[in-house]
């Protein structure tokens, strides 16, 4: 879907997306890291289950909601990657205990 236009040199961190280890540049957002690794989608809608992906990348559209480190409804475009972070697609609505 997306690719980096420059070769980013420097520190990388390892995240896990849907169980797969991904090395990504330190300091980038979860949304950018996921889009650059071409997952196809990051969440599904509550009503129809349609696949959605980050859109605005500035925190206003809420299309990038994901489960990050066990917390659902996190905005991937507003969250900076961290080493060891566990990221999963958010399928449908958030579970409320």
N, CA, C and O atoms as CSV, one atom per row, in Angstrom:
chain,resi,resn,atom,element,x,y,z
A,1,UNK,N,N,0.831,-1.186,0.000
A,1,UNK,CA,C,0.000,0.000,0.000
A,1,UNK,C,C,0.878,1.253,0.000
A,1,UNK,O,O,0.728,2.111,-0.870
A,2,UNK,N,N,1.780,1.363,0.956
A,2,UNK,CA,C,2.675,2.504,1.052
A,2,UNK,C,C,4.105,1.993,1.086
A,2,UNK,O,O,4.356,0.843,1.448
A,3,UNK,N,N,5.027,2.840,0.712
A,3,UNK,CA,C,6.434,2.504,0.865
A,3,UNK,C,C,7.181,3.769,1.243
A,3,UNK,O,O,6.789,4.878,0.880
A,4,UNK,N,N,8.254,3.580,1.973
A,4,UNK,CA,C,9.076,4.723,2.358
A,4,UNK,C,C,9.810,5.237,1.127
A,4,UNK,O,O,10.318,4.450,0.329
A,5,UNK,N,N,9.864,6.547,0.974
A,5,UNK,CA,C,10.533,7.123,-0.195
A,5,UNK,C,C,12.014,7.352,0.041
A,5,UNK,O,O,12.768,7.608,-0.897
A,6,UNK,N,N,12.433,7.258,1.308
A,6,UNK,CA,C,13.852,7.387,1.622
A,6,UNK,C,C,14.256,6.210,2.495
A,6,UNK,O,O,13.427,5.618,3.187
A,7,UNK,N,N,15.527,5.883,2.452
A,7,UNK,CA,C,16.044,4.821,3.306
A,7,UNK,C,C,16.331,5.428,4.675
A,7,UNK,O,O,17.221,6.269,4.808
A,8,UNK,N,N,15.594,5.014,5.677
A,8,UNK,CA,C,15.757,5.564,7.018
A,8,UNK,C,C,16.866,4.809,7.726
A,8,UNK,O,O,16.787,3.599,7.936
A,9,UNK,N,N,17.892,5.546,8.085
A,9,UNK,CA,C,19.006,4.948,8.809
A,9,UNK,C,C,18.896,5.367,10.263
A,9,UNK,O,O,18.348,6.423,10.581
A,10,UNK,N,N,19.407,4.550,11.115
A,10,UNK,CA,C,19.363,4.882,12.532
A,10,UNK,C,C,18.734,3.761,13.330
A,10,UNK,O,O,18.640,2.622,12.872
A,11,UNK,N,N,18.314,4.098,14.511
A,11,UNK,CA,C,17.787,3.110,15.444
A,11,UNK,C,C,16.469,2.509,14.950
A,11,UNK,O,O,15.606,3.206,14.417
A,12,UNK,N,N,16.346,1.214,15.142
A,12,UNK,CA,C,15.078,0.542,14.859
A,12,UNK,C,C,14.587,-0.124,16.134
A,12,UNK,O,O,15.360,-0.405,17.050
A,13,UNK,N,N,13.293,-0.368,16.170
A,13,UNK,CA,C,12.689,-1.111,17.272
A,13,UNK,C,C,11.923,-2.275,16.668
A,13,UNK,O,O,11.568,-2.245,15.489
A,14,UNK,N,N,11.668,-3.290,17.465
A,14,UNK,CA,C,10.914,-4.455,16.993
A,14,UNK,C,C,9.523,-4.411,17.608
A,14,UNK,O,O,9.370,-4.328,18.826
A,15,UNK,N,N,8.508,-4.469,16.743
A,15,UNK,CA,C,7.126,-4.554,17.204
A,15,UNK,C,C,6.553,-5.883,16.725
A,15,UNK,O,O,7.133,-6.536,15.857
A,16,UNK,N,N,5.431,-6.276,17.281
A,16,UNK,CA,C,4.723,-7.474,16.809
A,16,UNK,C,C,3.359,-7.040,16.309
A,16,UNK,O,O,2.569,-6.462,17.056
A,17,UNK,N,N,3.086,-7.322,15.037
A,17,UNK,CA,C,1.788,-7.018,14.447
A,17,UNK,C,C,1.122,-8.331,14.076
A,17,UNK,O,O,1.616,-9.069,13.223
A,18,UNK,N,N,-0.003,-8.618,14.721
A,18,UNK,CA,C,-0.726,-9.873,14.484
A,18,UNK,C,C,0.222,-11.067,14.630
A,18,UNK,O,O,0.135,-12.031,13.869
A,19,UNK,N,N,1.125,-11.000,15.608
A,19,UNK,CA,C,2.048,-12.092,15.893
A,19,UNK,C,C,3.324,-12.105,15.075
A,19,UNK,O,O,4.231,-12.889,15.356
A,20,UNK,N,N,3.409,-11.244,14.060
A,20,UNK,CA,C,4.591,-11.206,13.195
A,20,UNK,C,C,5.541,-10.105,13.664
A,20,UNK,O,O,5.123,-8.969,13.889
A,21,UNK,N,N,6.813,-10.449,13.809
A,21,UNK,CA,C,7.818,-9.464,14.233
A,21,UNK,C,C,8.153,-8.548,13.069
A,21,UNK,O,O,8.426,-9.005,11.959
A,22,UNK,N,N,8.128,-7.237,13.338
A,22,UNK,CA,C,8.470,-6.252,12.324
A,22,UNK,C,C,9.508,-5.276,12.874
A,22,UNK,O,O,9.249,-4.626,13.886
A,23,UNK,N,N,10.672,-5.153,12.240
A,23,UNK,CA,C,11.606,-4.098,12.630
A,23,UNK,C,C,11.161,-2.799,11.951
A,23,UNK,O,O,10.946,-2.770,10.739
A,24,UNK,N,N,11.026,-1.734,12.732
A,24,UNK,CA,C,10.569,-0.447,12.199
A,24,UNK,C,C,11.449,0.675,12.751
A,24,UNK,O,O,12.054,0.519,13.812
A,25,UNK,N,N,11.523,1.797,12.047
A,25,UNK,CA,C,12.324,2.919,12.543
A,25,UNK,C,C,11.778,3.463,13.861
A,25,UNK,O,O,10.572,3.657,14.011
A,26,UNK,N,N,12.667,3.705,14.802
A,26,UNK,CA,C,12.270,4.307,16.077
A,26,UNK,C,C,11.736,5.707,15.804
A,26,UNK,O,O,12.243,6.413,14.932
A,27,UNK,N,N,10.718,6.103,16.546
A,27,UNK,CA,C,10.183,7.456,16.431
A,27,UNK,C,C,9.029,7.613,15.473
A,27,UNK,O,O,8.413,8.678,15.437
A,28,UNK,N,N,8.705,6.582,14.683
A,28,UNK,CA,C,7.566,6.737,13.790
A,28,UNK,C,C,6.297,6.245,14.468
A,28,UNK,O,O,6.358,5.534,15.470
A,29,UNK,N,N,5.154,6.623,13.923
A,29,UNK,CA,C,3.889,6.228,14.530
A,29,UNK,C,C,3.559,4.780,14.188
A,29,UNK,O,O,4.079,4.215,13.225
A,30,UNK,N,N,2.697,4.204,14.988
A,30,UNK,CA,C,2.230,2.842,14.724
A,30,UNK,C,C,1.575,2.792,13.349
A,30,UNK,O,O,1.823,1.857,12.588
A,31,UNK,N,N,0.748,3.773,13.016
A,31,UNK,CA,C,0.061,3.790,11.720
A,31,UNK,C,C,1.064,3.787,10.568
A,31,UNK,O,O,0.905,3.021,9.618
A,32,UNK,N,N,2.088,4.627,10.639
A,32,UNK,CA,C,3.096,4.687,9.576
A,32,UNK,C,C,3.847,3.364,9.459
A,32,UNK,O,O,4.113,2.890,8.354
A,33,UNK,N,N,4.184,2.777,10.593
A,33,UNK,CA,C,4.900,1.501,10.589
A,33,UNK,C,C,4.055,0.399,9.960
A,33,UNK,O,O,4.558,-0.401,9.171
A,34,UNK,N,N,2.781,0.360,10.307
A,34,UNK,CA,C,1.895,-0.670,9.772
A,34,UNK,C,C,1.658,-0.451,8.277
A,34,UNK,O,O,1.726,-1.401,7.497
A,35,UNK,N,N,1.381,0.794,7.872
A,35,UNK,CA,C,1.151,1.075,6.455
A,35,UNK,C,C,2.369,0.729,5.601
A,35,UNK,O,O,2.223,0.211,4.494
A,36,UNK,N,N,3.563,1.011,6.105
A,36,UNK,CA,C,4.790,0.725,5.348
A,36,UNK,C,C,5.034,-0.771,5.194
A,36,UNK,O,O,5.779,-1.194,4.310
A,37,UNK,N,N,4.409,-1.566,6.048
A,37,UNK,CA,C,4.579,-3.021,5.973
A,37,UNK,C,C,3.382,-3.713,5.335
A,37,UNK,O,O,3.261,-4.936,5.405
A,38,UNK,N,N,2.501,-2.938,4.716
A,38,UNK,CA,C,1.398,-3.418,3.878
A,38,UNK,C,C,0.508,-4.487,4.499
A,38,UNK,O,O,0.493,-5.618,4.013
A,39,UNK,N,N,-0.237,-4.163,5.563
A,39,UNK,CA,C,-1.118,-5.155,6.162
A,39,UNK,C,C,-2.462,-5.269,5.461
A,39,UNK,O,O,-3.197,-6.226,5.705
A,40,UNK,N,N,-2.803,-4.321,4.597
A,40,UNK,CA,C,-4.108,-4.330,3.946
A,40,UNK,C,C,-5.143,-3.524,4.711
A,40,UNK,O,O,-5.817,-2.673,4.130
A,41,UNK,N,N,-5.278,-3.779,6.001
A,41,UNK,CA,C,-6.223,-3.014,6.818
A,41,UNK,C,C,-5.796,-3.074,8.277
A,41,UNK,O,O,-4.994,-3.925,8.661
A,42,UNK,N,N,-6.336,-2.166,9.094
A,42,UNK,CA,C,-5.973,-2.120,10.509
A,42,UNK,C,C,-7.142,-2.403,11.436
A,42,UNK,O,O,-6.939,-2.727,12.606
A,43,UNK,N,N,-8.365,-2.284,10.928
A,43,UNK,CA,C,-9.542,-2.562,11.755
A,43,UNK,C,C,-10.714,-2.923,10.861
A,43,UNK,O,O,-10.657,-2.761,9.642
A,44,UNK,N,N,-11.779,-3.416,11.485
A,44,UNK,CA,C,-13.031,-3.639,10.765
A,44,UNK,C,C,-14.126,-2.829,11.443
A,44,UNK,O,O,-14.063,-2.566,12.643
A,45,UNK,N,N,-15.131,-2.436,10.661
A,45,UNK,CA,C,-16.201,-1.602,11.204
A,45,UNK,C,C,-17.153,-2.412,12.069
A,45,UNK,O,O,-17.263,-3.631,11.937
A,46,UNK,N,N,-17.833,-1.705,12.952
A,46,UNK,CA,C,-18.778,-2.328,13.877
A,46,UNK,C,C,-20.000,-2.861,13.137
A,46,UNK,O,O,-20.456,-3.969,13.418
A,47,UNK,N,N,-20.529,-2.094,12.202
A,47,UNK,CA,C,-21.797,-2.444,11.553
A,47,UNK,C,C,-21.644,-3.533,10.497
A,47,UNK,O,O,-22.315,-4.562,10.572
A,48,UNK,N,N,-20.769,-3.320,9.512
A,48,UNK,CA,C,-20.697,-4.256,8.389
A,48,UNK,C,C,-19.485,-5.183,8.418
A,48,UNK,O,O,-19.443,-6.172,7.686
A,49,UNK,N,N,-18.508,-4.873,9.250
A,49,UNK,CA,C,-17.282,-5.665,9.268
A,49,UNK,C,C,-16.334,-5.323,8.136
A,49,UNK,O,O,-15.380,-6.057,7.878
A,50,UNK,N,N,-16.593,-4.196,7.447
A,50,UNK,CA,C,-15.735,-3.777,6.338
A,50,UNK,C,C,-14.340,-3.413,6.842
A,50,UNK,O,O,-14.181,-2.860,7.930
A,51,UNK,N,N,-13.349,-3.730,6.041
A,51,UNK,CA,C,-11.960,-3.411,6.385
A,51,UNK,C,C,-11.712,-1.916,6.246
A,51,UNK,O,O,-12.189,-1.290,5.299
A,52,UNK,N,N,-10.967,-1.345,7.186
A,52,UNK,CA,C,-10.622,0.079,7.182
A,52,UNK,C,C,-9.123,0.219,7.429
A,52,UNK,O,O,-8.479,-0.693,7.946
A,53,UNK,N,N,-8.578,1.374,7.053
A,53,UNK,CA,C,-7.152,1.656,7.253
A,53,UNK,C,C,-6.978,3.122,7.635
A,53,UNK,O,O,-7.889,3.922,7.422
A,54,UNK,N,N,-5.822,3.490,8.196
A,54,UNK,CA,C,-5.584,4.886,8.548
A,54,UNK,C,C,-5.817,5.801,7.346
A,54,UNK,O,O,-5.488,5.455,6.211
A,55,UNK,N,N,-6.388,6.969,7.616
A,55,UNK,CA,C,-6.733,7.893,6.540
A,55,UNK,C,C,-6.080,9.261,6.723
A,55,UNK,O,O,-5.269,9.673,5.894
A,56,UNK,N,N,-6.424,9.967,7.798
A,56,UNK,CA,C,-5.945,11.345,7.948
A,56,UNK,C,C,-4.542,11.433,8.536
A,56,UNK,O,O,-3.814,12.384,8.252
A,57,UNK,N,N,-4.157,10.470,9.338
A,57,UNK,CA,C,-2.853,10.416,10.000
A,57,UNK,C,C,-2.578,11.620,10.902
A,57,UNK,O,O,-1.422,11.974,11.137
A,58,UNK,N,N,-3.650,12.249,11.408
A,58,UNK,CA,C,-3.471,13.369,12.335
A,58,UNK,C,C,-4.473,13.354,13.482
A,58,UNK,O,O,-4.637,14.360,14.173
A,59,UNK,N,N,-5.145,12.225,13.692
A,59,UNK,CA,C,-5.978,12.060,14.874
A,59,UNK,C,C,-7.411,12.524,14.792
A,59,UNK,O,O,-8.081,12.595,15.822
A,60,UNK,N,N,-7.916,12.845,13.604
A,60,UNK,CA,C,-9.289,13.339,13.537
A,60,UNK,C,C,-10.303,12.338,12.992
A,60,UNK,O,O,-11.484,12.438,13.325
A,61,UNK,N,N,-9.893,11.391,12.180
A,61,UNK,CA,C,-10.878,10.511,11.529
A,61,UNK,C,C,-11.176,9.220,12.293
A,61,UNK,O,O,-12.225,8.614,12.074
A,62,UNK,N,N,-10.294,8.791,13.171
A,62,UNK,CA,C,-10.455,7.576,13.973
A,62,UNK,C,C,-10.546,6.294,13.141
A,62,UNK,O,O,-11.083,5.292,13.613
A,63,UNK,N,N,-10.030,6.315,11.918
A,63,UNK,CA,C,-10.010,5.106,11.091
A,63,UNK,C,C,-8.856,4.180,11.467
A,63,UNK,O,O,-8.812,3.035,11.017
A,64,UNK,N,N,-7.931,4.661,12.278
A,64,UNK,CA,C,-6.728,3.886,12.601
A,64,UNK,C,C,-6.820,3.167,13.945
A,64,UNK,O,O,-5.795,2.734,14.473
A,65,UNK,N,N,-8.010,3.029,14.509
A,65,UNK,CA,C,-8.135,2.397,15.821
A,65,UNK,C,C,-7.598,0.973,15.791
A,65,UNK,O,O,-7.935,0.185,14.907
A,66,UNK,N,N,-6.751,0.656,16.779
A,66,UNK,CA,C,-6.142,-0.666,16.875
A,66,UNK,C,C,-6.030,-1.068,18.331
A,66,UNK,O,O,-6.205,-0.248,19.232
A,67,UNK,N,N,-5.736,-2.334,18.550
A,67,UNK,CA,C,-5.412,-2.813,19.893
A,67,UNK,C,C,-3.895,-2.735,20.031
A,67,UNK,O,O,-3.159,-3.407,19.310
A,68,UNK,N,N,-3.439,-1.905,20.967
A,68,UNK,CA,C,-2.005,-1.707,21.178
A,68,UNK,C,C,-1.675,-2.064,22.616
A,68,UNK,O,O,-2.207,-1.466,23.551
A,69,UNK,N,N,-0.799,-3.036,22.787
A,69,UNK,CA,C,-0.418,-3.531,24.114
A,69,UNK,C,C,-1.639,-3.874,24.967
A,69,UNK,O,O,-1.695,-3.550,26.153
A,70,UNK,N,N,-2.615,-4.537,24.341
A,70,UNK,CA,C,-3.788,-5.021,25.056
A,70,UNK,C,C,-4.884,-3.999,25.279
A,70,UNK,O,O,-5.920,-4.330,25.854
A,71,UNK,N,N,-4.683,-2.762,24.837
A,71,UNK,CA,C,-5.690,-1.712,25.016
A,71,UNK,C,C,-6.342,-1.426,23.668
A,71,UNK,O,O,-5.665,-1.039,22.716
A,72,UNK,N,N,-7.654,-1.616,23.589
A,72,UNK,CA,C,-8.378,-1.383,22.342
A,72,UNK,C,C,-8.696,0.101,22.168
A,72,UNK,O,O,-8.551,0.892,23.099
A,73,UNK,N,N,-9.131,0.464,20.961
A,73,UNK,CA,C,-9.512,1.838,20.609
A,73,UNK,C,C,-8.366,2.832,20.716
A,73,UNK,O,O,-8.600,4.007,20.998
A,74,UNK,N,N,-7.147,2.393,20.501
A,74,UNK,CA,C,-6.001,3.313,20.502
A,74,UNK,C,C,-5.817,3.853,19.088
A,74,UNK,O,O,-5.901,3.101,18.117
A,75,UNK,N,N,-5.568,5.140,18.973
A,75,UNK,CA,C,-5.317,5.754,17.670
A,75,UNK,C,C,-3.870,5.480,17.259
A,75,UNK,O,O,-2.931,6.006,17.857
A,76,UNK,N,N,-3.710,4.659,16.240
A,76,UNK,CA,C,-2.371,4.271,15.793
A,76,UNK,C,C,-1.586,5.454,15.239
A,76,UNK,O,O,-0.357,5.468,15.308
A,77,UNK,N,N,-2.284,6.447,14.691
A,77,UNK,CA,C,-1.579,7.601,14.116
A,77,UNK,C,C,-1.049,8.551,15.180
A,77,UNK,O,O,-0.233,9.422,14.876
A,78,UNK,N,N,-1.497,8.398,16.413
A,78,UNK,CA,C,-1.070,9.281,17.501
A,78,UNK,C,C,-0.173,8.552,18.498
A,78,UNK,O,O,0.178,9.109,19.538
A,79,UNK,N,N,0.199,7.312,18.189
A,79,UNK,CA,C,0.992,6.487,19.099
A,79,UNK,C,C,2.344,6.181,18.467
A,79,UNK,O,O,2.409,5.650,17.358
A,80,UNK,N,N,3.417,6.513,19.169
A,80,UNK,CA,C,4.778,6.262,18.683
A,80,UNK,C,C,5.166,4.818,19.009
A,80,UNK,O,O,4.894,4.330,20.106
A,81,UNK,N,N,5.801,4.142,18.056
A,81,UNK,CA,C,6.224,2.754,18.279
A,81,UNK,C,C,7.228,2.671,19.426
A,81,UNK,O,O,7.999,3.599,19.671
A,82,UNK,N,N,7.197,1.546,20.112
A,82,UNK,CA,C,8.150,1.269,21.187
A,82,UNK,C,C,8.602,-0.174,21.053
A,82,UNK,O,O,7.841,-1.032,20.607
A,83,UNK,N,N,9.831,-0.437,21.438
A,83,UNK,CA,C,10.370,-1.782,21.338
A,83,UNK,C,C,9.514,-2.761,22.139
A,83,UNK,O,O,9.201,-2.515,23.304
A,84,UNK,N,N,9.140,-3.866,21.508
A,84,UNK,CA,C,8.343,-4.890,22.170
A,84,UNK,C,C,6.843,-4.657,22.131
A,84,UNK,O,O,6.082,-5.458,22.673
A,85,UNK,N,N,6.406,-3.578,21.501
A,85,UNK,CA,C,4.980,-3.257,21.425
A,85,UNK,C,C,4.235,-4.373,20.687
A,85,UNK,O,O,4.714,-4.892,19.679
A,86,UNK,N,N,3.058,-4.732,21.204
A,86,UNK,CA,C,2.226,-5.763,20.584
A,86,UNK,C,C,0.992,-5.086,20.011
A,86,UNK,O,O,0.227,-4.445,20.731
A,87,UNK,N,N,0.810,-5.238,18.708
A,87,UNK,CA,C,-0.247,-4.534,17.986
A,87,UNK,C,C,-1.112,-5.548,17.255
A,87,UNK,O,O,-0.602,-6.451,16.592
A,88,UNK,N,N,-2.422,-5.393,17.381
A,88,UNK,CA,C,-3.370,-6.251,16.674
A,88,UNK,C,C,-4.442,-5.403,16.022
A,88,UNK,O,O,-4.732,-4.291,16.465
A,89,UNK,N,N,-5.026,-5.944,14.961
A,89,UNK,CA,C,-6.175,-5.283,14.344
A,89,UNK,C,C,-7.313,-5.235,15.356
A,89,UNK,O,O,-7.448,-6.118,16.203
A,90,UNK,N,N,-8.119,-4.202,15.254
A,90,UNK,CA,C,-9.321,-4.138,16.082
A,90,UNK,C,C,-10.482,-4.586,15.207
A,90,UNK,O,O,-10.837,-3.917,14.236
A,91,UNK,N,N,-11.057,-5.702,15.554
A,91,UNK,CA,C,-12.155,-6.250,14.776
A,91,UNK,C,C,-13.483,-5.892,15.418
A,91,UNK,O,O,-13.835,-6.404,16.481
A,92,UNK,N,N,-14.216,-5.001,14.755
A,92,UNK,CA,C,-15.505,-4.566,15.282
A,92,UNK,C,C,-15.354,-3.654,16.478
A,92,UNK,O,O,-14.380,-2.910,16.597
A,93,UNK,N,N,-16.332,-3.724,17.360
A,93,UNK,CA,C,-16.337,-2.811,18.504
A,93,UNK,C,C,-15.391,-3.270,19.603
A,93,UNK,O,O,-15.007,-4.436,19.684
A,94,UNK,N,N,-15.038,-2.321,20.432
A,94,UNK,CA,C,-14.188,-2.595,21.588
A,94,UNK,C,C,-14.988,-3.410,22.594
A,94,UNK,O,O,-16.172,-3.155,22.813
A,95,UNK,N,N,-14.340,-4.378,23.196
A,95,UNK,CA,C,-14.995,-5.173,24.238
A,95,UNK,C,C,-15.009,-4.390,25.539
A,95,UNK,O,O,-13.970,-3.897,25.980
A,96,UNK,N,N,-16.167,-4.273,26.151
A,96,UNK,CA,C,-16.299,-3.576,27.428
A,96,UNK,C,C,-16.537,-4.620,28.509
A,96,UNK,O,O,-17.522,-5.358,28.455
A,97,UNK,N,N,-15.624,-4.690,29.511
A,97,UNK,CA,C,-15.750,-5.721,30.553
A,97,UNK,C,C,-16.967,-5.504,31.440
A,97,UNK,O,O,-17.207,-6.286,32.360
